[in-house]
């Protein structure tokens, strides 16, 4: 954690007010995060949410723990998500900017909606209230769905990730 605190101070002193304004406007964040510490913490939290969401889709490397740093691995994983899931399922356009708000919203909304669908399908006992805080529990619920009679996936079953096939199977069972 001390590494992050030092990084927060470093980030805060180099981010211009214009960059903060663009971030606050693009993501509709409260003006109260304008202070350096709050702004940096907000950015780190958003990137951690992205990294966790990408890992739930099997697109963020398993050997990298979500740390909130927007590195090349995170950016390429988000670009793969747009290509594999975002564009075909949610009509999210390929991004010109890194972490485009439409892609960020699409990823976070897709996971939240999938959690609601799994709950409606009867998996609420094993679903965490927050799939981003408890991703392993959420993956257990995905695995339980994949192993249930509701799932139309062929065997052998894929890893418990939100792949296009798993998303389609959840949508078919939900309808």
Steps between C-alpha positions, in 0.01 A plus 500: 500500500786738569609454138157622393506800733832609357365448150187699583711797605710468184193477274325788676780747446521432125132496404384832363170664586397456136550124526301492823221701334486256207491199733231651723292597195544171314419276795254733675696488823413735785693827516610404851766269353691795354749499791820316412467209742131442430551526125784249493310259725194527272706422190668203670163365613349532152795320342480224764133454411596474133775250573269286712230513233749399233619210716139382535494484121828307494676789327726632777797280568452270795849563637439876530301618802277803433706791626326802349786594271400557139783307337540347154353169623182676617468704180548200270256294711237775472554519124456119476180527709361757255578270207386171657202604714433873488446548129306180421280497811465866600581695182796665673716655229876445492667768709698794378586601857642281772220390735227670300196564725271292274730197533540548876123534543436202273734270691376598846134490391538161330634344819234663716221391263640146486499486878132602499417234237678226695308607811170481311598154373528372857869537578451776758622287793852488359513842333688774680321832530802662337671291229786751484580466869462120504598383151582143610145457637358643177707253298367219720147608409595506130641148539182383676295639211727329246449169681123541534226361275424860392829529318510410131879503469662192349736294710775530602397815678712811463667669793257697719537825311254723320586385149272571203372141522430523873329837455281355224410200716405727792290718269322194353423361845381842618257546210 
